[in-house]
Amino acid sequence: MADTGIPHFCNDLGLTTIEVGSKEFMCIGAKPPFDHPHIFLDLGEDTEKVCPYCSTLYRYNPDLAPGAAKPEACVWHDDGETSAAA
């Protein structure tokens, strides 16, 4: 898949809520090969949205950099790697 610049987030940790620094992103569920269809979520004016596939609640946190997540392990890259802890 070509890198489109849209952040992708995963939830291998089984969290109910993930904080994100982007208002437009993709939820993939768990990391491949256990992922669900990659769903584009747009928060628009909202600060929270639930993924219709995995029921993860994504909450916008303006203190996070665009593309960042809390916890950091929820950031997924097209190469299949999660971000390393800083």
C-alpha positions, 0 to 999 in steps of 0.5 A: 500500500502506498504511503498516503500520509494518513496516520494509521492506528492499531489496538493490539493492546485491547484498549477501550480508548486511544488518544490521537493527535489527528482528526483524520486517520485510519483504524486498522484494529489489530496489527496484520494479519489480524487487522480489520478493514482499514477504516477512514475516520474523520472527527470533523468538529467532534473530539471522539469517534468509535470505530464501527469494526472494533469499537475502539473509542478514539479521542482527539488530544490537541497536545499530541503531535499530528500522527501521534497516539497515546500510548505510542504503541498504537501508531502503525506504519505501512511497513508493519512496524509500531513506533518505538517508545521515546 
